[in-house]
Amino acid sequence: MTPIWIFPIYPLLIVGPYAAVLCKTLSRADSMDIIIGGFTLQGIGFLVAFMIYSSFIYRLMTQKLPQASARPGMFVSVGPSGFTVAGVIGMADSVGRNVDAGFMGDGQLASTILRVMANWTCLWIWGLAFWFFFVSVGAHWSCARQHGGFGFSMTWFSFVFPNTALITATFAIGKAFRSTAIEIIGCVMTCFLIIAWFLVFGMMIRAIKKRQILWPQQGEDRDEGGFKAPEKTERRPTLSKWVSNHSTKSTKP
């Protein structure tokens, strides 16, 4: 069991960040509908992912780490927390510009309270994303120490795309708390992420040339699609060949 199980709920996890951007371009009434819908779907996605988190942590505590080829998928656990932080902070920041004066009694006061609660709650979730990030990095330490490491597979792209959520959340936290240091950390992480993307892309091209992926019986999907390695059968000599060999041996002095 790996965090790859979170993938079916990932469409809901990216609704929040999209809603935070979309509500800035719409009218006041439409923006509030987008914020309410986005917050609801983002909450559903994060809570389902949180339940999968519990299964993942239980597996790590009771069994060994995933096999080396599937271990990059552990970085998928970073995504739900990161996307939730970016979406919730972005939507909470837009509430003040879109609420009516009588929203929940006092629109401006309600939006201020909502923004404060969102910022401080997302600070915890941002820390959770970093915790899963460091756990995933530590899980690859034993693989890196092995001679030759482990072969390329398409799960290597998990080194890149889930971590974009962590970087987006870092910038959102830095903006919400007006912390220059956190924003600098986000810039440094962005530089490392770009380097990681080029490295993974280069390793993918190398694996294609070496026929390690996109080739029958190669890659992590070697058993899917009905592909089977041809079985080597031992050819038995026919009766006529056996008689010929036997007669040749019997005629020798």
Disulfide bonds with the S-S distance in Angstrom:
none
